[in-house]
Amino acid sequence: LIMQTGDKVSAGVFKTILEIQRKEGRRALYMGLKPSLLGIIPEAAIAYGCSDLLKQAYGKLAQAVAYPLEVIAKRMQCQGCSVAERTVVGAARNILREEGVTALYRGIIPASVKVLPMAMVSFGVYEVMTQLL
């Protein structure tokens, strides 16, 4: 659905899932899942484990650590992966070799703006819950 262009419009989520599964196999539905999940771990650890120490720097630090994994995940999901790119490490090597380190941070400013409201709500709820407990 993300990659729809021009006249090619999907009939819906479920038909698209069935089409991907038929053409590329069940594994194609999970392409990019590992880096997405791996990106959550450092972000959550930094955000909640050190929240009192890093409240001011949370957005910058957590995004800097987790964003490259998000880029890798999106590339794996949206672009056809060659055999060498079917792993997180393979995709990262390919991006670094062909585009350099800056490619891993392309789009980080809009992503940071998107994260700001979520972080405000998340930390607000976290603070309230820690006081209640």
ROTIZA-273406 format. One record per residue: residue number from 0; residue in one letter; x, y, z of N, C-alpha, C, O in turn. Coordinates in nm, 4 decimals, decimal comma. Each point is the difference from the previous one (the first is absolute). Layout:
# residues N
<NUM "A" <X Y Z> <X Y Z> <X Y Z> <X Y Z>>
...
END
This chain:
# residues 133
<0 "L" <0,0812 -0,1191 0,0000> <-0,0812 0,1191 0,0000> <0,0860 0,1262 0,0000> <-0,0361 0,0995 -0,0628>>
<1 "I" <0,1488 -0,1033 0,1324> <0,0875 0,1172 0,0082> <0,0544 0,0366 -0,1372> <0,0180 0,1179 -0,0305>>
<2 "M" <0,0077 -0,2169 -0,0509> <0,0669 0,0219 -0,1281> <-0,0954 0,0222 -0,1163> <0,0445 -0,0052 -0,1146>>
<3 "Q" <-0,1728 0,0296 0,1374> <-0,0953 0,0203 -0,1086> <0,0344 0,1259 -0,0777> <0,0270 0,1053 0,0576>>
<4 "T" <-0,0287 -0,1184 -0,1892> <0,0254 0,1157 -0,0857> <-0,0913 -0,0069 -0,1215> <-0,0393 -0,1085 -0,0430>>
<5 "G" <0,0066 0,2220 -0,0107> <-0,0732 0,0088 -0,1253> <-0,1304 -0,0763 0,0002> <-0,0805 0,0120 0,0923>>
<6 "D" <0,0602 -0,0913 -0,1974> <-0,1252 -0,0720 -0,0200> <-0,0127 -0,1231 0,0886> <-0,1107 -0,0479 0,0246>>
<7 "K" <0,2224 -0,0028 0,0228> <-0,0026 -0,1230 0,0786> <-0,0475 0,0306 0,1421> <0,0769 0,0487 0,0829>>
<8 "V" <-0,2030 -0,0775 -0,0561> <-0,0578 0,0252 0,1310> <-0,0438 -0,1329 0,0580> <-0,0666 -0,0787 -0,0674>>
<9 "S" <0,1031 0,0534 0,1909> <-0,0330 -0,1261 0,0652> <-0,1491 -0,0089 0,0293> <-0,0671 0,1009 0,0216>>
<10 "A" <0,0172 -0,2238 -0,0216> <-0,1410 -0,0232 0,0294> <-0,0271 0,0028 0,1494> <-0,1161 -0,0019 0,0408>>
<11 "G" <0,2183 0,0064 0,0409> <-0,0170 0,0034 0,1434> <0,1107 -0,0752 0,0706> <0,0813 -0,0677 -0,0629>>
<12 "V" <-0,0792 0,0803 0,1933> <0,1056 -0,0592 0,0809> <0,0004 -0,1519 -0,0129> <0,1046 -0,0598 -0,0253>>
<13 "F" <-0,2198 -0,0025 0,0423> <-0,0042 -0,1462 0,0006> <0,0341 -0,0590 -0,1364> <0,0697 -0,1011 -0,0080>>
<14 "K" <-0,1180 0,1631 -0,0988> <0,0345 -0,0487 -0,1340> <0,1484 0,0196 -0,0276> <0,0635 -0,0833 -0,0646>>
<15 "T" <-0,0088 0,1936 0,1136> <0,1427 0,0254 -0,0177> <0,0821 -0,1038 0,0749> <0,0986 -0,0509 -0,0531>>
<16 "I" <-0,1377 0,0192 0,1750> <0,0702 -0,1022 0,0785> <-0,0029 -0,1339 -0,0734> <0,1024 -0,0675 -0,0106>>
<17 "L" <-0,2183 0,0296 -0,0395> <-0,0120 -0,1262 -0,0743> <0,0845 0,0008 -0,1267> <0,0610 -0,1010 -0,0351>>
<18 "E" <-0,0574 0,2148 -0,0335> <0,0796 0,0113 -0,1229> <0,1493 -0,0115 0,0297> <0,0725 -0,0705 -0,0701>>
<19 "I" <-0,0271 0,1399 0,1739> <0,1419 -0,0083 0,0378> <0,0347 -0,1430 0,0390> <0,1034 -0,0527 -0,0412>>
<20 "Q" <-0,1889 -0,0095 0,1196> <0,0243 -0,1371 0,0445> <0,0052 -0,0949 -0,1193> <0,0838 -0,0901 -0,0032>>
<21 "R" <-0,1711 0,1088 -0,0940> <-0,0039 -0,0873 -0,1169> <0,1245 0,0200 -0,0867> <0,0594 -0,0975 -0,0461>>
<22 "K" <-0,0191 0,2244 0,0232> <0,1116 0,0299 -0,0888> <0,1367 -0,0219 0,0634> <0,0923 -0,0488 -0,0653>>
<23 "E" <-0,0793 0,0856 0,1940> <0,1324 0,0009 0,0621> <0,0144 -0,0945 0,1179> <0,1101 -0,0187 0,0517>>
<24 "G" <-0,2204 -0,0410 -0,0090> <0,0064 -0,0908 0,1145> <-0,0306 0,0713 0,1301> <0,0012 0,1229 0,0079>>
<25 "R" <-0,0284 -0,2025 0,0934> <-0,0391 0,0528 0,1314> <0,1098 0,0855 0,0628> <-0,0295 0,0982 0,0682>>
<26 "R" <0,1560 -0,1346 -0,0906> <0,1116 0,0752 0,0603> <0,0032 0,1452 -0,0455> <0,0466 0,0868 0,0737>>
<27 "A" <-0,0958 -0,0591 -0,1948> <0,0011 0,1362 -0,0523> <-0,0857 0,0936 0,0850> <0,0244 0,1206 0,0025>>
<28 "L" <-0,1234 -0,1741 0,0665> <-0,0855 0,0828 0,0861> <0,0766 0,0532 0,1209> <-0,0416 0,0980 0,0619>>
<29 "Y" <0,1518 -0,1614 -0,0288> <0,0767 0,0373 0,1189> <0,1336 0,0654 -0,0342> <0,0840 0,0178 0,0882>>
<30 "M" <-0,0634 0,0177 -0,2135> <0,1240 0,0636 -0,0422> <0,0157 0,1322 0,0748> <-0,0909 0,0831 -0,0020>>
<31 "G" <0,2022 -0,0630 0,0662> <0,0252 0,1233 0,0738> <-0,0476 -0,0031 0,1439> <0,0144 0,0992 0,0714>>
<32 "L" <-0,0713 -0,2113 -0,0269> <-0,0506 -0,0079 0,1371> <0,1134 0,0035 0,1028> <-0,0108 0,0688 0,1015>>
<33 "K" <0,1199 -0,1426 -0,1273> <0,1106 -0,0039 0,0971> <0,0560 0,1383 0,0309> <0,0102 0,0359 0,1173>>
<34 "P" <0,0268 0,0436 -0,2187> <0,0545 0,1316 0,0352> <-0,1029 0,0900 0,0677> <0,0355 0,0839 0,0828>>
<35 "S" <-0,1627 -0,1011 -0,1178> <-0,1035 0,0802 0,0674> <-0,0043 -0,0338 0,1480> <-0,0043 0,0893 0,0846>>
<36 "L" <0,0053 -0,2176 -0,0535> <-0,0035 -0,0424 0,1397> <0,1291 0,0354 0,0724> <-0,0020 0,0430 0,1153>>
<37 "L" <0,1154 -0,0615 -0,1847> <0,1283 0,0344 0,0608> <0,0100 0,1501 0,0280> <0,0662 0,0411 0,0953>>
<38 "G" <-0,1312 0,0396 -0,1773> <0,0018 0,1441 0,0209> <-0,0766 0,0426 0,1237> <0,0310 0,1028 0,0603>>
<39 "I" <-0,1306 -0,1811 -0,0221> <-0,0800 0,0316 0,1187> <0,0821 -0,0203 0,1273> <-0,0146 0,0758 0,0959>>
<40 "I" <0,0998 -0,1761 -0,0945> <0,0751 -0,0350 0,1208> <0,0891 0,1137 0,0488> <-0,0130 0,0411 0,1153>>
<41 "P" <0,1041 0,0119 -0,1994> <0,0845 0,1087 0,0536> <-0,0803 0,1252 0,0308> <0,0296 0,0706 0,0965>>
<42 "E" <-0,1303 -0,0426 -0,1770> <-0,0797 0,1194 0,0249> <-0,0733 -0,0104 0,1329> <0,0005 0,0950 0,0782>>
<43 "A" <-0,0633 -0,2090 -0,0516> <-0,0726 -0,0184 0,1258> <0,0960 -0,0025 0,1188> <-0,0281 0,0590 0,1043>>
<44 "A" <0,1411 -0,1272 -0,1203> <0,0965 -0,0078 0,1094> <0,0520 0,1377 0,0381> <0,0110 0,0335 0,1180>>
<45 "I" <0,0202 0,0445 -0,2182> <0,0506 0,1344 0,0270> <-0,1109 0,0878 0,0568> <0,0201 0,0737 0,0965>>
<46 "A" <-0,1365 -0,0832 -0,1580> <-0,1099 0,0873 0,0394> <-0,0466 -0,0255 0,1424> <-0,0150 0,0941 0,0780>>
<47 "Y" <-0,0080 -0,2196 -0,0435> <-0,0575 -0,0303 0,1311> <0,1059 -0,0309 0,1061> <-0,0148 0,0394 0,1157>>
<48 "G" <0,1198 -0,1087 -0,1541> <0,1038 -0,0344 0,0965> <0,0748 0,1202 0,0527> <0,0436 0,0010 0,1151>>
<49 "C" <-0,0289 0,0977 -0,1963> <0,0761 0,1189 0,0385> <-0,0844 0,1258 -0,0095> <0,0541 0,1093 -0,0171>>
<50 "S" <-0,1840 -0,1225 0,0277> <-0,0872 0,1141 -0,0269> <0,0299 0,1212 0,0877> <-0,0048 0,1134 -0,0479>>
<51 "D" <0,0354 -0,1355 0,1743> <0,0275 0,1143 0,0868> <0,1276 0,0732 -0,0417> <0,0083 0,1225 0,0087>>
<52 "L" <0,0908 -0,1992 -0,0539> <0,1271 0,0609 -0,0384> <-0,0032 0,0610 -0,1397> <0,0705 0,0967 -0,0289>>
<53 "L" <-0,1536 -0,1552 -0,0572> <0,0066 0,0389 -0,1398> <-0,1259 0,0674 -0,0538> <-0,0208 0,0018 -0,1213>>
<54 "K" <-0,0613 0,0522 0,2057> <-0,1251 0,0595 -0,0481> <0,0252 0,1046 -0,1078> <-0,0711 0,0031 -0,1004>>
<55 "Q" <0,1693 0,0810 0,1191> <0,0266 0,1053 -0,0978> <0,0598 -0,0560 -0,1297> <-0,0274 0,0499 -0,1092>>
<56 "A" <0,1094 -0,1543 0,1236> <0,0706 -0,0529 -0,1163> <-0,0663 -0,1236 -0,0604> <0,0524 -0,0579 -0,0951>>
<57 "Y" <-0,1657 0,0176 0,1487> <-0,0646 -0,1235 -0,0461> <-0,0180 -0,0045 -0,1509> <0,0448 -0,0944 -0,0652>>
<58 "G" <-0,1084 0,1933 0,0108> <-0,0323 -0,0019 -0,1423> <0,1230 -0,0148 -0,0862> <0,0033 -0,0808 -0,0928>>
<59 "K" <0,0970 0,1591 0,1241> <0,1224 -0,0027 -0,0802> <0,0727 -0,1330 0,0136> <0,0360 -0,0615 -0,1004>>
<60 "L" <-0,0144 0,0171 0,2222> <0,0769 -0,1217 0,0231> <-0,0738 -0,1249 -0,0466> <0,0575 -0,0831 -0,0703>>
<61 "A" <-0,1827 0,0692 0,1082> <-0,0760 -0,1186 -0,0376> <-0,0169 -0,0086 -0,1511> <0,0122 -0,1079 -0,0581>>
<62 "Q" <-0,0398 0,2201 -0,0049> <-0,0150 0,0001 -0,1459> <0,1324 -0,0335 -0,0674> <0,0027 -0,0742 -0,0982>>
<63 "A" <0,1068 0,1285 0,1501> <0,1305 -0,0260 -0,0609> <0,0363 -0,1477 0,0066> <0,0641 -0,0525 -0,0911>>
<64 "V" <-0,1045 -0,0143 0,1979> <0,0303 -0,1423 0,0159> <-0,0968 -0,0855 -0,0815> <0,0420 -0,0947 -0,0664>>
<65 "A" <-0,1697 0,1270 0,0710> <-0,1021 -0,0860 -0,0588> <-0,0303 0,0315 -0,1466> <-0,0430 -0,0888 -0,0736>>
<66 "Y" <0,0639 0,2111 0,0302> <-0,0430 0,0387 -0,1338> <0,0650 -0,0803 -0,1131> <-0,0695 -0,0363 -0,0949>>
<67 "P" <0,1988 0,0072 0,1011> <0,0575 -0,0817 -0,1078> <-0,0715 -0,1352 -0,0169> <-0,0151 -0,0483 -0,1122>>
<68 "L" <-0,0281 -0,0118 0,2221> <-0,0738 -0,1259 -0,0113> <-0,1358 0,0212 -0,0650> <-0,0490 -0,0868 -0,0723>>
<69 "E" <-0,0111 0,2010 0,0976> <-0,1274 0,0319 -0,0649> <0,0198 0,0182 -0,1502> <-0,0820 -0,0459 -0,0795>>
<70 "V" <0,1897 0,1120 0,0408> <0,0306 0,0185 -0,1417> <0,0202 -0,1362 -0,0668> <-0,0530 -0,0257 -0,1081>>
<71 "I" <0,1297 -0,0600 0,1735> <0,0247 -0,1337 -0,0556> <-0,1315 -0,0765 -0,0143> <-0,0239 -0,0641 -0,1023>>
<72 "A" <-0,0603 0,0709 0,2037> <-0,1291 -0,0700 -0,0049> <-0,0845 0,0504 -0,1156> <-0,0564 -0,0797 -0,0751>>
<73 "K" <0,0470 0,2112 0,0601> <-0,0809 0,0573 -0,1082> <0,0553 -0,0392 -0,1362> <-0,0761 -0,0308 -0,0917>>
<74 "R" <0,2074 0,0319 0,0782> <0,0602 -0,0392 -0,1278> <-0,0307 -0,1468 -0,0309> <-0,0305 -0,0352 -0,1140>>
<75 "M" <0,0389 -0,0493 0,2157> <-0,0287 -0,1420 -0,0214> <-0,1470 -0,0213 -0,0349> <-0,0331 -0,0877 -0,0798>>
<76 "Q" <-0,0538 0,1669 0,1387> <-0,1432 -0,0147 -0,0239> <-0,0417 0,0575 -0,1347> <-0,0844 -0,0579 -0,0684>>
<77 "C" <0,1416 0,1696 0,0301> <-0,0488 0,0738 -0,1170> <0,0747 -0,0300 -0,1287> <-0,0554 0,0173 -0,1085>>
<78 "Q" <0,1775 -0,0610 0,1181> <0,0778 -0,0309 -0,1184> <0,0180 -0,1508 -0,0053> <0,0145 -0,0651 0,1034>>
<79 "G" <-0,0153 0,0106 -0,2221> <0,0276 -0,1426 -0,0118> <0,1393 -0,0286 0,0511> <0,0950 0,0687 -0,0375>>
<80 "C" <-0,0812 -0,1678 0,1215> <0,1303 -0,0329 0,0576> <0,0690 -0,1068 -0,0837> <-0,0603 -0,1009 -0,0366>>
<81 "S" <0,1867 0,1246 0,0073> <0,0788 -0,1039 -0,0638> <0,0365 -0,1015 0,1071> <-0,0257 0,0215 0,1185>>
<82 "V" <0,0850 -0,1310 -0,1602> <0,0373 -0,1047 0,0956> <0,0943 0,0546 0,1060> <-0,0109 -0,0371 0,1169>>
<83 "A" <0,1041 0,1254 -0,1557> <0,0970 0,0567 0,0941> <-0,0646 0,0943 0,0999> <0,0567 0,0264 0,1059>>
<84 "E" <-0,1754 0,0249 -0,1385> <-0,0650 0,0981 0,0854> <-0,1123 -0,0588 0,0839> <-0,0769 0,0761 0,0588>>
<85 "R" <0,0642 -0,2044 -0,0508> <-0,1114 -0,0612 0,0727> <0,0236 -0,0075 0,1500> <-0,0858 -0,0477 0,0742>>
<86 "T" <0,2005 0,0941 -0,0295> <0,0273 0,0077 0,1431> <0,0240 0,1459 0,0360> <0,0290 0,0822 -0,0869>>
<87 "V" <-0,0409 -0,0510 0,2134> <0,0239 0,1372 0,0467> <0,1421 0,0421 -0,0334> <0,0227 0,1100 -0,0504>>
<88 "V" <0,0723 -0,1972 0,0783> <0,1412 0,0315 -0,0249> <0,0254 0,0174 -0,1491> <0,0708 0,0922 -0,0404>>
<89 "G" <-0,1281 -0,1801 -0,0420> <0,0178 0,0098 -0,1448> <-0,0576 0,1288 -0,0554> <0,0626 0,0660 -0,0829>>
<90 "A" <-0,1816 -0,0301 0,1282> <-0,0630 0,1247 -0,0459> <0,0811 0,1209 0,0451> <0,0187 0,0945 -0,0767>>
<91 "A" <0,0297 -0,0970 0,2018> <0,0814 0,1109 0,0517> <0,1292 0,0145 -0,0797> <0,0391 0,1109 -0,0363>>
<92 "R" <0,0267 -0,2232 0,0093> <0,1244 0,0044 -0,0794> <-0,0252 0,0604 -0,1376> <0,0781 0,0820 -0,0483>>
<93 "N" <-0,1873 -0,1231 -0,0138> <-0,0316 0,0506 -0,1334> <-0,0253 0,1507 0,0029> <0,0499 0,0725 -0,0860>>
<94 "I" <-0,1264 -0,0249 0,1832> <-0,0277 0,1429 0,0121> <0,1299 0,0770 0,0235> <0,0246 0,1019 -0,0645>>
<95 "L" <0,0583 -0,1507 0,1568> <0,1263 0,0675 0,0306> <0,0934 0,0012 -0,1201> <0,0642 0,1013 -0,0275>>
<96 "R" <-0,0560 -0,2127 -0,0440> <0,0888 -0,0107 -0,1157> <-0,0456 0,0919 -0,1140> <0,0817 0,0680 -0,0621>>
<97 "E" <-0,2114 -0,0666 0,0355> <-0,0500 0,0745 -0,1152> <-0,0290 0,1470 0,0294> <0,0126 0,0838 -0,0893>>
<98 "E" <-0,0512 -0,0507 0,2132> <-0,0450 0,1362 0,0277> <0,0729 0,0680 0,1149> <-0,0083 0,1220 0,0142>>
<99 "G" <0,0790 -0,1976 0,0672> <0,0729 0,0581 0,1121> <-0,0841 0,0103 0,1265> <-0,1195 -0,0297 0,0001>>
<100 "V" <0,1845 0,0723 0,1072> <-0,0627 0,0076 0,1321> <-0,1174 0,0972 0,0015> <-0,0990 -0,0233 0,0694>>
<101 "T" <0,1092 0,1314 -0,1450> <-0,1076 0,0999 0,0030> <-0,1342 -0,0575 -0,0459> <-0,1051 0,0505 0,0394>>
<102 "A" <0,1073 -0,1546 -0,1215> <-0,1251 -0,0618 -0,0462> <-0,0782 -0,0611 0,1160> <-0,1227 -0,0078 -0,0048>>
<103 "L" <0,1936 -0,0353 0,1085> <-0,0678 -0,0591 0,1162> <-0,0750 0,1045 0,0819> <-0,0853 -0,0343 0,0819>>
<104 "Y" <0,1169 0,1609 -0,1040> <-0,0656 0,1079 0,0752> <-0,0843 0,0913 -0,0893> <-0,0494 0,1033 0,0452>>
<105 "R" <0,0334 -0,1416 -0,1714> <-0,0816 0,0804 -0,0906> <-0,1450 -0,0004 0,0477> <-0,0596 -0,1065 0,0168>>
<106 "G" <0,0035 0,2232 0,0047> <-0,1382 0,0108 0,0454> <-0,0167 0,0019 0,1508> <-0,1123 -0,0107 0,0493>>
<107 "I" <0,2203 0,0240 0,0246> <-0,0096 -0,0053 0,1464> <-0,0716 0,1232 0,0579> <-0,0642 -0,0102 0,1045>>
<108 "I" <0,0742 0,1242 -0,1700> <-0,0661 0,1202 0,0532> <-0,1523 -0,0149 -0,0041> <-0,0654 0,0218 0,1019>>
<109 "P" <0,0069 -0,0584 -0,2168> <-0,1461 -0,0208 0,0023> <-0,0413 -0,1125 0,0946> <-0,1052 0,0076 0,0635>>
<110 "A" <0,1873 -0,1114 -0,0541> <-0,0318 -0,1099 0,0916> <0,0034 0,0474 0,1445> <-0,0813 -0,0433 0,0817>>
<111 "S" <0,1751 0,1321 -0,0496> <0,0083 0,0539 0,1360> <-0,1220 0,0845 0,0331> <-0,0516 -0,0055 0,1116>>
<112 "V" <0,0064 0,0825 -0,2072> <-0,1196 0,0819 0,0207> <-0,1202 -0,0908 0,0242> <-0,0863 0,0313 0,0820>>
<113 "K" <0,0809 -0,1427 -0,1527> <-0,1087 -0,0958 0,0159> <0,0044 -0,0649 0,1383> <-0,1046 -0,0288 0,0581>>
<114 "V" <0,2228 0,0061 -0,0060> <0,0165 -0,0688 0,1280> <-0,0322 0,0909 0,1185> <-0,0387 -0,0490 0,1061>>
<115 "L" <0,0538 0,1782 -0,1221> <-0,0167 0,0938 0,1109> <-0,1341 -0,0140 0,0723> <0,0002 -0,0120 0,1225>>
<116 "P" <-0,1143 0,0130 -0,1914> <-0,1272 -0,0151 0,0732> <-0,0102 -0,1353 0,0717> <-0,0509 -0,0078 0,1117>>
<117 "M" <0,0996 -0,0978 -0,1766> <-0,0028 -0,1323 0,0625> <0,0848 -0,0018 0,1264> <-0,0411 -0,0558 0,1017>>
<118 "A" <0,1583 0,1161 -0,1075> <0,0880 0,0018 0,1160> <-0,0618 0,0801 0,1141> <0,0120 -0,0380 0,1164>>
<119 "M" <-0,0781 0,1489 -0,1495> <-0,0634 0,0807 0,1042> <-0,1081 -0,0790 0,0719> <-0,0072 0,0022 0,1228>>
<120 "V" <-0,0763 -0,0715 -0,1980> <-0,1059 -0,0814 0,0602> <0,0603 -0,1161 0,0773> <-0,0395 -0,0274 0,1133>>
<121 "S" <0,1354 -0,0405 -0,1749> <0,0616 -0,1171 0,0618> <0,0664 0,0350 0,1328> <-0,0204 -0,0692 0,0998>>
<122 "F" <0,1001 0,1769 -0,0981> <0,0664 0,0396 0,1234> <-0,0993 0,0527 0,1025> <0,0163 -0,0212 0,1201>>
<123 "G" <-0,1189 0,0898 -0,1679> <-0,1034 0,0472 0,0923> <-0,0687 -0,1150 0,0707> <-0,0180 0,0042 0,1217>>
<124 "V" <-0,0205 -0,1065 -0,1956> <-0,0628 -0,1190 0,0572> <0,0980 -0,0714 0,0929> <-0,0381 -0,0458 0,1078>>
<125 "Y" <0,1642 0,0365 -0,1498> <0,1022 -0,0652 0,0814> <0,0172 0,0711 0,1338> <0,0077 -0,0648 0,1044>>
<126 "E" <-0,0018 0,1963 -0,1072> <0,0152 0,0774 0,1236> <-0,1190 -0,0217 0,0935> <0,0176 -0,0214 0,1199>>
<127 "V" <-0,1389 0,0271 -0,1756> <-0,1204 -0,0188 0,0804> <-0,0010 -0,1404 0,0617> <-0,0309 -0,0172 0,1179>>
<128 "M" <0,0650 -0,0817 -0,1994> <-0,0022 -0,1384 0,0494> <0,1066 -0,0235 0,1076> <-0,0255 -0,0715 0,0969>>
<129 "T" <0,1434 0,1301 -0,1124> <0,1024 -0,0183 0,1025> <-0,0412 0,0660 0,1321> <0,0341 -0,0496 0,1074>>
<130 "Q" <-0,1065 0,1599 -0,1151> <-0,0468 0,0656 0,1214> <-0,1137 -0,0794 0,0660> <-0,0112 -0,0040 0,1225>>
<131 "L" <-0,0722 -0,0584 -0,2050> <-0,1108 -0,0797 0,0538> <0,0500 -0,1297 0,0643> <-0,0593 -0,0487 0,0963>>
<132 "L" <0,1660 -0,0056 -0,1486> <0,0537 -0,1240 0,0538> <0,0904 0,0321 0,1147> <0,0568 -0,0906 0,0610>>
END
